[in-house]
Amino acid sequence: MDLVIPPDGDFPGAGGLGLAEQLERSSQRYGRLRSGLLSVLDAMSLDIASRIEGGFAALDEERQIAALKTVETNLPAQFGEFVELVYGNYYTDSRVHERIGWVGRPPQPEGFDLEPWDPAVLENMRKREPFWRQVG
């Protein structure tokens, strides 16, 4: 997963956060994304270099990237679902929220300052004839 979202300085990437179990749980909730995850994992297990070297994790980074690019080229929709699943789990993790300064609360009442309401914005609507029928 670090190849999808790599580490940034001293902050771990998606693989370094230990999100594999969370990824699995999320994929079970969202069938479309589960299909993408399983398709990508199956394709990776069929990669000849991975099989010879003892699995994807045993490959050096250059060969891992090449294998991922092959999967992306041959299974673009499924690869996109896999990436969506990784991104979704990474960016909903509380450690990532803290790192990027995300405040996970509703925008109001403590959020953005809003301009005072100007009722004049509805003037044109008030001048129009109703487009519905009166009932009763």
OpenMM code with the backbone's topology and positions (N, CA, C; nanometers):
from openmm import Vec3, app, unit

residues = "MET ASP LEU VAL ILE PRO PRO ASP GLY ASP PHE PRO GLY ALA GLY GLY LEU GLY LEU ALA GLU GLN LEU GLU ARG SER SER GLN ARG TYR GLY ARG LEU ARG SER GLY LEU LEU SER VAL LEU ASP ALA MET SER LEU ASP ILE ALA SER ARG ILE GLU GLY GLY PHE ALA ALA LEU ASP GLU GLU ARG GLN ILE ALA ALA LEU LYS THR VAL GLU THR ASN LEU PRO ALA GLN PHE GLY GLU PHE VAL GLU LEU VAL TYR GLY ASN TYR TYR THR ASP SER ARG VAL HIS GLU ARG ILE GLY TRP VAL GLY ARG PRO PRO GLN PRO GLU GLY PHE ASP LEU GLU PRO TRP ASP PRO ALA VAL LEU GLU ASN MET ARG LYS ARG GLU PRO PHE TRP ARG GLN VAL GLY".split()
positions = [
    Vec3(0.0816, -0.1194, 0.0000),
    Vec3(0.0000, 0.0000, 0.0000),
    Vec3(0.0860, 0.1258, 0.0000),
    Vec3(0.2127, 0.1124, 0.0456),
    Vec3(0.3024, 0.2284, 0.0434),
    Vec3(0.3312, 0.2762, -0.0982),
    Vec3(0.3115, 0.1900, -0.1970),
    Vec3(0.3320, 0.2334, -0.3351),
    Vec3(0.2137, 0.3163, -0.3843),
    Vec3(0.0990, 0.3006, -0.3223),
    Vec3(-0.0191, 0.3794, -0.3585),
    Vec3(-0.0142, 0.5145, -0.2876),
    Vec3(0.0126, 0.5126, -0.1565),
    Vec3(0.0312, 0.6354, -0.0780),
    Vec3(0.1630, 0.6190, -0.0035),
    Vec3(0.2712, 0.6749, -0.0593),
    Vec3(0.4037, 0.6555, 0.0002),
    Vec3(0.4232, 0.7359, 0.1287),
    Vec3(0.5229, 0.6958, 0.2085),
    Vec3(0.5558, 0.7733, 0.3286),
    Vec3(0.5962, 0.9158, 0.2915),
    Vec3(0.5771, 1.0068, 0.3853),
    Vec3(0.6133, 1.1470, 0.3653),
    Vec3(0.7003, 1.1894, 0.4823),
    Vec3(0.8296, 1.1952, 0.4586),
    Vec3(0.9215, 1.2300, 0.5667),
    Vec3(0.9138, 1.1267, 0.6773),
    Vec3(0.8805, 1.1721, 0.7975),
    Vec3(0.8722, 1.0793, 0.9102),
    Vec3(0.7322, 1.0194, 0.9271),
    Vec3(0.6405, 1.0522, 0.8360),
    Vec3(0.5045, 1.0000, 0.8479),
    Vec3(0.4875, 0.8802, 0.7560),
    Vec3(0.4332, 0.7694, 0.8093),
    Vec3(0.4218, 0.6483, 0.7273),
    Vec3(0.3194, 0.6611, 0.6149),
    Vec3(0.3419, 0.5820, 0.5116),
    Vec3(0.2455, 0.5726, 0.4029),
    Vec3(0.1321, 0.4804, 0.4421),
    Vec3(0.0496, 0.4454, 0.3453),
    Vec3(-0.0677, 0.3621, 0.3734),
    Vec3(-0.0287, 0.2258, 0.4293),
    Vec3(0.0783, 0.1687, 0.3800),
    Vec3(0.1212, 0.0384, 0.4301),
    Vec3(0.1771, 0.0455, 0.5709),
    Vec3(0.2457, 0.1532, 0.6022),
    Vec3(0.3084, 0.1687, 0.7326),
    Vec3(0.2119, 0.1968, 0.8458),
    Vec3(0.0879, 0.2300, 0.8135),
    Vec3(-0.0106, 0.2562, 0.9188),
    Vec3(-0.0810, 0.1293, 0.9656),
    Vec3(-0.0510, 0.0168, 0.9015),
    Vec3(-0.1130, -0.1085, 0.9429),
    Vec3(-0.2630, -0.1123, 0.9167),
    Vec3(-0.3025, -0.0723, 0.7971),
    Vec3(-0.4447, -0.0619, 0.7639),
    Vec3(-0.5014, -0.1855, 0.6945),
    Vec3(-0.4242, -0.2933, 0.6871),
    Vec3(-0.4692, -0.4103, 0.6111),
    Vec3(-0.6018, -0.4654, 0.6633),
    Vec3(-0.6154, -0.4795, 0.7947),
    Vec3(-0.7409, -0.5322, 0.8498),
    Vec3(-0.8570, -0.4363, 0.8247),
    Vec3(-0.8305, -0.3071, 0.8391),
    Vec3(-0.9344, -0.2069, 0.8132),
    Vec3(-0.9756, -0.2106, 0.6656),
    Vec3(-0.8783, -0.2290, 0.5784),
    Vec3(-0.9059, -0.2393, 0.4351),
    Vec3(-0.9982, -0.3582, 0.4079),
    Vec3(-0.9688, -0.4688, 0.4715),
    Vec3(-1.0503, -0.5896, 0.4563),
    Vec3(-1.1933, -0.5652, 0.5053),
    Vec3(-1.2075, -0.5041, 0.6226),
    Vec3(-1.3419, -0.4760, 0.6762),
    Vec3(-1.4189, -0.3806, 0.5845),
    Vec3(-1.3518, -0.2771, 0.5394),
    Vec3(-1.4172, -0.1806, 0.4504),
    Vec3(-1.4605, -0.2462, 0.3205),
    Vec3(-1.3769, -0.3337, 0.2690),
    Vec3(-1.4106, -0.3985, 0.1421),
    Vec3(-1.5312, -0.4905, 0.1577),
    Vec3(-1.5508, -0.5450, 0.2764),
    Vec3(-1.6682, -0.6297, 0.2991),
    Vec3(-1.7960, -0.5468, 0.3039),
    Vec3(-1.7852, -0.4235, 0.3516),
    Vec3(-1.9020, -0.3346, 0.3572),
    Vec3(-1.9423, -0.2847, 0.2195),
    Vec3(-1.8447, -0.2641, 0.1329),
    Vec3(-1.8698, -0.2058, 0.0005),
    Vec3(-1.8323, -0.3084, -0.1056),
    Vec3(-1.9315, -0.3827, -0.1523),
    Vec3(-1.9079, -0.4937, -0.2439),
    Vec3(-1.8292, -0.4573, -0.3682),
    Vec3(-1.8586, -0.3421, -0.4246),
    Vec3(-1.7886, -0.2995, -0.5465),
    Vec3(-1.6391, -0.2873, -0.5195),
    Vec3(-1.6035, -0.2317, -0.4051),
    Vec3(-1.4622, -0.2142, -0.3728),
    Vec3(-1.3979, -0.3478, -0.3358),
    Vec3(-1.4753, -0.4385, -0.2783),
    Vec3(-1.4215, -0.5708, -0.2460),
    Vec3(-1.3828, -0.6437, -0.3742),
    Vec3(-1.4688, -0.6328, -0.4734),
    Vec3(-1.4397, -0.6956, -0.6016),
    Vec3(-1.3087, -0.6425, -0.6591),
    Vec3(-1.2894, -0.5111, -0.6511),
    Vec3(-1.1649, -0.4515, -0.6994),
    Vec3(-1.0443, -0.4996, -0.6213),
    Vec3(-1.0574, -0.5049, -0.4886),
    Vec3(-0.9474, -0.5515, -0.4038),
    Vec3(-0.9095, -0.6945, -0.4382),
    Vec3(-1.0086, -0.7824, -0.4453),
    Vec3(-0.9797, -0.9230, -0.4744),
    Vec3(-0.9216, -0.9415, -0.6139),
    Vec3(-0.9709, -0.8656, -0.7100),
    Vec3(-0.9174, -0.8759, -0.8466),
    Vec3(-0.7708, -0.8346, -0.8514),
    Vec3(-0.7370, -0.7254, -0.7824),
    Vec3(-0.5978, -0.6786, -0.7817),
    Vec3(-0.5092, -0.7788, -0.7086),
    Vec3(-0.5543, -0.8287, -0.5940),
    Vec3(-0.4738, -0.9267, -0.5201),
    Vec3(-0.4548, -1.0546, -0.6005),
    Vec3(-0.5604, -1.0999, -0.6686),
    Vec3(-0.5481, -1.2188, -0.7533),
    Vec3(-0.4483, -1.1951, -0.8655),
    Vec3(-0.4587, -1.0803, -0.9296),
    Vec3(-0.3670, -1.0490, -1.0397),
    Vec3(-0.2229, -1.0424, -0.9903),
    Vec3(-0.2030, -0.9854, -0.8714),
    Vec3(-0.0670, -0.9770, -0.8168),
    Vec3(-0.0119, -1.1163, -0.7879),
    Vec3(-0.0974, -1.2062, -0.7418),
    Vec3(-0.0505, -1.3416, -0.7101),
    Vec3(-0.0160, -1.4198, -0.8364),
    Vec3(-0.0724, -1.3793, -0.9498),
    Vec3(-0.0434, -1.4468, -1.0761),
    Vec3(0.0795, -1.3905, -1.1467),
    Vec3(0.1286, -1.2756, -1.1005),
    Vec3(0.2462, -1.2139, -1.1621),
    Vec3(0.3638, -1.3102, -1.1532),
    Vec3(0.4238, -1.3393, -1.2660),
    Vec3(0.5295, -1.4410, -1.2716),
    Vec3(0.6493, -1.4040, -1.1850),
    Vec3(0.6886, -1.2777, -1.1869),
    Vec3(0.8029, -1.2364, -1.1048),
    Vec3(0.7718, -1.2554, -0.9569),
    Vec3(0.6496, -1.2239, -0.9170),
    Vec3(0.6091, -1.2428, -0.7775),
    Vec3(0.6152, -1.3895, -0.7392),
    Vec3(0.5708, -1.4747, -0.8283),
    Vec3(0.5686, -1.6186, -0.7987),
    Vec3(0.7096, -1.6748, -0.7880),
    Vec3(0.7981, -1.6292, -0.8744),
    Vec3(0.9355, -1.6798, -0.8724),
    Vec3(1.0092, -1.6334, -0.7474),
    Vec3(0.9885, -1.5083, -0.7104),
    Vec3(1.0621, -1.4488, -0.5983),
    Vec3(1.0034, -1.4827, -0.4617),
    Vec3(0.8866, -1.5451, -0.4578),
    Vec3(0.8278, -1.5796, -0.3293),
    Vec3(0.7202, -1.4834, -0.2834),
    Vec3(0.6571, -1.4162, -0.3768),
    Vec3(0.5481, -1.3249, -0.3430),
    Vec3(0.5820, -1.1812, -0.3740),
    Vec3(0.4789, -1.0992, -0.3805),
    Vec3(0.4936, -0.9576, -0.4146),
    Vec3(0.5869, -0.8860, -0.3181),
    Vec3(0.5745, -0.9141, -0.1895),
    Vec3(0.6558, -0.8458, -0.0882),
    Vec3(0.8046, -0.8759, -0.1041),
    Vec3(0.8382, -0.9885, -0.1662),
    Vec3(0.9788, -1.0255, -0.1848),
    Vec3(1.0440, -0.9510, -0.3013),
    Vec3(0.9645, -0.8879, -0.3866),
    Vec3(1.0194, -0.8137, -0.5002),
    Vec3(1.0801, -0.6825, -0.4533),
    Vec3(1.1808, -0.6336, -0.5282),
    Vec3(1.2316, -0.4998, -0.4970),
    Vec3(1.1281, -0.3977, -0.5455),
    Vec3(1.1437, -0.2732, -0.5018),
    Vec3(1.0424, -0.1708, -0.5295),
    Vec3(1.0186, -0.1510, -0.6786),
    Vec3(1.1242, -0.1531, -0.7567),
    Vec3(1.1102, -0.1327, -0.9016),
    Vec3(1.0214, -0.2401, -0.9641),
    Vec3(1.0405, -0.3637, -0.9227),
    Vec3(0.9602, -0.4736, -0.9777),
    Vec3(0.8175, -0.4715, -0.9220),
    Vec3(0.8021, -0.4259, -0.7983),
    Vec3(0.6673, -0.4104, -0.7439),
    Vec3(0.5893, -0.3060, -0.8240),
    Vec3(0.6550, -0.1944, -0.8533),
    Vec3(0.5902, -0.0888, -0.9316),
    Vec3(0.5537, -0.1405, -1.0705),
    Vec3(0.6444, -0.2137, -1.1322),
    Vec3(0.6164, -0.2700, -1.2649),
    Vec3(0.4959, -0.3639, -1.2595),
    Vec3(0.4890, -0.4459, -1.1557),
    Vec3(0.3761, -0.5383, -1.1415),
    Vec3(0.2453, -0.4613, -1.1226),
    Vec3(0.2490, -0.3572, -1.0405),
    Vec3(0.1285, -0.2759, -1.0192),
    Vec3(0.0848, -0.2057, -1.1473),
    Vec3(0.1815, -0.1561, -1.2236),
    Vec3(0.1475, -0.0897, -1.3498),
    Vec3(0.0831, -0.1875, -1.4476),
    Vec3(0.1300, -0.3111, -1.4469),
    Vec3(0.0706, -0.4132, -1.5330),
    Vec3(-0.0746, -0.4375, -1.4940),
    Vec3(-0.0990, -0.4477, -1.3634),
    Vec3(-0.2364, -0.4673, -1.3159),
    Vec3(-0.3216, -0.3463, -1.3525),
    Vec3(-0.2683, -0.2266, -1.3325),
    Vec3(-0.3429, -0.1047, -1.3642),
    Vec3(-0.3790, -0.0991, -1.5125),
    Vec3(-0.2863, -0.1394, -1.5979),
    Vec3(-0.3096, -0.1377, -1.7425),
    Vec3(-0.4148, -0.2402, -1.7834),
    Vec3(-0.4070, -0.3595, -1.7253),
    Vec3(-0.4954, -0.4683, -1.7662),
    Vec3(-0.6302, -0.4701, -1.6948),
    Vec3(-0.6361, -0.4137, -1.5756),
    Vec3(-0.7604, -0.4111, -1.4977),
    Vec3(-0.7849, -0.2696, -1.4449),
    Vec3(-0.8036, -0.1720, -1.5346),
    Vec3(-0.8108, -0.0333, -1.4884),
    Vec3(-0.9264, -0.0053, -1.3921),
    Vec3(-1.0427, -0.0619, -1.4162),
    Vec3(-1.1570, -0.0358, -1.3273),
    Vec3(-1.1322, -0.0956, -1.1890),
    Vec3(-1.0857, -0.2191, -1.1857),
    Vec3(-1.0600, -0.2851, -1.0578),
    Vec3(-0.9451, -0.2183, -0.9833),
    Vec3(-0.8440, -0.1758, -1.0571),
    Vec3(-0.7317, -0.1072, -0.9930),
    Vec3(-0.7791, 0.0253, -0.9333),
    Vec3(-0.8668, 0.0956, -1.0049),
    Vec3(-0.9232, 0.2198, -0.9526),
    Vec3(-1.0013, 0.1967, -0.8245),
    Vec3(-1.0757, 0.0867, -0.8189),
    Vec3(-1.1498, 0.0533, -0.6966),
    Vec3(-1.0546, 0.0221, -0.5818),
    Vec3(-0.9464, -0.0472, -0.6122),
    Vec3(-0.8447, -0.0772, -0.5115),
    Vec3(-0.7840, 0.0519, -0.4568),
    Vec3(-0.7476, 0.1427, -0.5457),
    Vec3(-0.6894, 0.2709, -0.5035),
    Vec3(-0.7910, 0.3498, -0.4209),
    Vec3(-0.9167, 0.3504, -0.4631),
    Vec3(-1.0217, 0.4194, -0.3877),
    Vec3(-1.0335, 0.3629, -0.2462),
    Vec3(-1.0239, 0.2318, -0.2339),
    Vec3(-1.0318, 0.1668, -0.1036),
    Vec3(-0.9136, 0.2061, -0.0154),
    Vec3(-0.7938, 0.2066, -0.0723),
    Vec3(-0.6744, 0.2453, 0.0038),
    Vec3(-0.6849, 0.3913, 0.0470),
    Vec3(-0.7188, 0.4802, -0.0464),
    Vec3(-0.7315, 0.6227, -0.0127),
    Vec3(-0.8386, 0.6450, 0.0939),
    Vec3(-0.9524, 0.5811, 0.0776),
    Vec3(-1.0613, 0.5984, 0.1727),
    Vec3(-1.0223, 0.5590, 0.3134),
    Vec3(-0.9506, 0.4485, 0.3260),
    Vec3(-0.9090, 0.4034, 0.4589),
    Vec3(-0.7962, 0.4880, 0.5150),
    Vec3(-0.7063, 0.5302, 0.4303),
    Vec3(-0.5935, 0.6128, 0.4760),
    Vec3(-0.6430, 0.7477, 0.5272),
    Vec3(-0.7254, 0.8130, 0.4470),
    Vec3(-0.7662, 0.9492, 0.4815),
    Vec3(-0.8810, 0.9562, 0.5825),
    Vec3(-0.9314, 0.8426, 0.6278),
    Vec3(-1.0261, 0.8435, 0.7391),
    Vec3(-0.9603, 0.7989, 0.8691),
    Vec3(-0.8327, 0.7683, 0.8645),
    Vec3(-0.7589, 0.7276, 0.9844),
    Vec3(-0.7308, 0.8497, 1.0723),
    Vec3(-0.7531, 0.8370, 1.2014),
    Vec3(-0.7371, 0.9506, 1.2932),
    Vec3(-0.5938, 1.0033, 1.2957),
    Vec3(-0.4953, 0.9161, 1.2742),
    Vec3(-0.3553, 0.9619, 1.2724),
    Vec3(-0.3288, 1.0527, 1.1533),
    Vec3(-0.3907, 1.0219, 1.0409),
    Vec3(-0.3760, 1.1059, 0.9219),
    Vec3(-0.4494, 1.2377, 0.9438),
    Vec3(-0.5682, 1.2316, 1.0017),
    Vec3(-0.6420, 1.3549, 1.0331),
    Vec3(-0.5556, 1.4473, 1.1176),
    Vec3(-0.4947, 1.3914, 1.2207),
    Vec3(-0.4113, 1.4733, 1.3089),
    Vec3(-0.2929, 1.5323, 1.2328),
    Vec3(-0.2312, 1.4510, 1.1505),
    Vec3(-0.1123, 1.4944, 1.0764),
    Vec3(-0.1428, 1.6082, 0.9784),
    Vec3(-0.2578, 1.6006, 0.9114),
    Vec3(-0.2897, 1.7026, 0.8103),
    Vec3(-0.3723, 1.8173, 0.8676),
    Vec3(-0.4038, 1.8095, 0.9968),
    Vec3(-0.4770, 1.9183, 1.0603),
    Vec3(-0.6263, 1.9176, 1.0324),
    Vec3(-0.6803, 1.8020, 0.9987),
    Vec3(-0.8228, 1.7908, 0.9696),
    Vec3(-0.9018, 1.7982, 1.0995),
    Vec3(-1.0047, 1.8783, 1.0995),
    Vec3(-1.0930, 1.8877, 1.2150),
    Vec3(-1.2220, 1.8155, 1.1781),
    Vec3(-1.2447, 1.7027, 1.2388),
    Vec3(-1.3612, 1.6217, 1.2038),
    Vec3(-1.4849, 1.6596, 1.2823),
    Vec3(-1.5376, 1.7734, 1.2535),
    Vec3(-1.6602, 1.8184, 1.3194),
    Vec3(-1.7448, 1.8924, 1.2174),
    Vec3(-1.8721, 1.9109, 1.2476),
    Vec3(-1.9570, 1.9865, 1.1549),
    Vec3(-1.9052, 2.1292, 1.1374),
    Vec3(-1.9259, 2.1879, 1.0218),
    Vec3(-1.8744, 2.3227, 0.9977),
    Vec3(-1.9434, 2.4303, 1.0801),
    Vec3(-2.0601, 2.4031, 1.1332),
    Vec3(-2.1310, 2.5022, 1.2151),
    Vec3(-2.1673, 2.4373, 1.3479),
    Vec3(-2.1753, 2.5064, 1.4565),
    Vec3(-2.1705, 2.6508, 1.4727),
    Vec3(-2.0295, 2.7068, 1.4885),
    Vec3(-1.9279, 2.6209, 1.5011),
    Vec3(-1.7925, 2.6708, 1.5256),
    Vec3(-1.7114, 2.6873, 1.3982),
    Vec3(-1.7733, 2.6692, 1.2854),
    Vec3(-1.6993, 2.6651, 1.1606),
    Vec3(-1.6801, 2.7989, 1.0945),
    Vec3(-1.7067, 2.8019, 0.9668),
    Vec3(-1.6798, 2.9183, 0.8848),
    Vec3(-1.7737, 3.0337, 0.9186),
    Vec3(-1.7214, 3.1540, 0.9097),
    Vec3(-1.8057, 3.2721, 0.9261),
    Vec3(-1.8885, 3.2895, 0.7995),
    Vec3(-2.0156, 3.3128, 0.8178),
    Vec3(-2.1051, 3.3334, 0.7045),
    Vec3(-2.1444, 3.4795, 0.6969),
    Vec3(-2.1621, 3.5262, 0.5747),
    Vec3(-2.2096, 3.6630, 0.5563),
    Vec3(-2.3538, 3.6705, 0.6046),
    Vec3(-2.3957, 3.7863, 0.6535),
    Vec3(-2.5362, 3.7994, 0.6945),
    Vec3(-2.6282, 3.7718, 0.5755),
    Vec3(-2.7438, 3.7118, 0.6037),
    Vec3(-2.8394, 3.6773, 0.4980),
    Vec3(-2.8954, 3.8029, 0.4334),
    Vec3(-2.8979, 3.8020, 0.3007),
    Vec3(-2.9541, 3.9130, 0.2244),
    Vec3(-3.0807, 3.8632, 0.1555),
    Vec3(-3.1988, 3.9011, 0.2057),
    Vec3(-3.3230, 3.8521, 0.1451),
    Vec3(-3.3426, 3.8983, 0.0009),
    Vec3(-3.2670, 3.9958, -0.0446),
    Vec3(-3.2803, 4.0444, -0.1826),
    Vec3(-3.2450, 3.9360, -0.2842),
    Vec3(-3.1701, 3.8355, -0.2446),
    Vec3(-3.1339, 3.7303, -0.3397),
    Vec3(-3.2565, 3.6524, -0.3870),
    Vec3(-3.3671, 3.6626, -0.3159),
    Vec3(-3.4892, 3.5918, -0.3548),
    Vec3(-3.5871, 3.6781, -0.4338),
    Vec3(-3.5541, 3.8029, -0.4602),
    Vec3(-3.6458, 3.8948, -0.5286),
    Vec3(-3.6946, 3.8404, -0.6624),
    Vec3(-3.6061, 3.7908, -0.7450),
    Vec3(-3.6468, 3.7381, -0.8762),
    Vec3(-3.7433, 3.6213, -0.8610),
    Vec3(-3.7204, 3.5357, -0.7641),
    Vec3(-3.8102, 3.4226, -0.7411),
    Vec3(-3.9480, 3.4700, -0.6962),
    Vec3(-3.9518, 3.5710, -0.6158),
    Vec3(-4.0801, 3.6228, -0.5666),
    Vec3(-4.1628, 3.6849, -0.6795),
    Vec3(-4.0986, 3.7363, -0.7819),
    Vec3(-4.1677, 3.8004, -0.8942),
    Vec3(-4.2263, 3.6981, -0.9916),
    Vec3(-4.1785, 3.5776, -0.9909),
    Vec3(-4.2251, 3.4751, -1.0845),
    Vec3(-4.3627, 3.4233, -1.0454),
    Vec3(-4.4342, 3.3784, -1.1493),
    Vec3(-4.5622, 3.3123, -1.1264),
    Vec3(-4.5335, 3.1744, -1.0669),
    Vec3(-4.6201, 3.1262, -0.9816),
    Vec3(-4.5997, 2.9915, -0.9262),
    Vec3(-4.6020, 2.8870, -1.0376),
    Vec3(-4.5204, 2.7872, -1.0266),
    Vec3(-4.5168, 2.6802, -1.1257),
    Vec3(-4.5898, 2.5561, -1.0736),
    Vec3(-4.6630, 2.5703, -0.9639),
    Vec3(-4.7397, 2.4615, -0.9068),
    Vec3(-4.8871, 2.5013, -0.9002),
    Vec3(-4.9728, 2.4032, -0.8819),
    Vec3(-5.1158, 2.4286, -0.8681),
    Vec3(-5.1507, 2.4412, -0.7208),
    Vec3(-5.2376, 2.5349, -0.6910),
    Vec3(-5.2879, 2.5481, -0.5545),
    Vec3(-5.3844, 2.4328, -0.5271),
    Vec3(-5.3758, 2.3743, -0.4131),
    Vec3(-5.4651, 2.2648, -0.3744),
    Vec3(-5.5496, 2.3123, -0.2576),
    Vec3(-5.6807, 2.2901, -0.2678),
    Vec3(-5.7727, 2.3203, -0.1575),
    Vec3(-5.8030, 2.4599, -0.1404),
] * unit.nanometer
topology = app.Topology()
chain = topology.addChain("A")
for resn in residues:
    res = topology.addResidue(resn, chain)
    for name in ("N", "CA", "C"):
        topology.addAtom(name, app.Element.getBySymbol(name[0]), res)
